[in-house]
Amino acid sequence: MAKFFLPQLGDHTIEFGKPVKVEDKFKKLAVLYKEVLPTMGWDRYKRVNVEYEDQIICE
């Protein structure tokens, strides 16, 4: 079962997964919020998954 967050900014769900390599997952979220969402749009994605190593899945 994936653990998830509902951010205050944007209209998406963040799927975080198990509390493993938490620092790496938060670094991926930082990249998403600093580089991707300002360019692509804050409401472009409904689901963001940082559960898997070396990737961010946005739908």
N, C-alpha and C positions, 0 to 999 in steps of 0.2 A: 504494500500500500504506500503510495507516494504521499509525502507531506507537502503541503502547499501554503502559499501566502497570498493575500490580497493586498496589493500596494495601494497607497493613498493617491498616487499619481498614475494616471493611465487606466485603461479599462481592460486589464488582463489578469490572468492568474499565473503565479509563479510556482512551478512544480520543482521542489527542492530535493526530493528523495530522502534517503536515510541520512542521518547526521554523520556522514563519512566525508573526509576532505572538505570540511565546511569552509575553511579559508579560501580554497580554490573556487568553490561555488560562489562565494561572495565577490571574488575578483572577477568572475565571469559576469556577474550582475552589474558590477561597476562599469565594465566595458559596454554592456548593453545600454545602461543609462547615460553614459558619457558620450558614446560614439554612434550607437545605432538609432536609438529612439529620437534624438534631436533631429536626425536626418530623415528617417523614415516616417516619423509621426508617432505621437504618444499613444494614439488609439488604433494603430494599424494592426496590432496583434492581439489575439484573445487568449493565447496560451504561450507561456515561455517556460522551457524546461532546461534546467541546469544540472539535472541529475547525472548525466553521463560525462565521462572524462573527455576533455579536450573538445567540447562542442556545446553550443547553445542552440536549442531547437525552438524556433518561433513559428507559430501558426496563426 
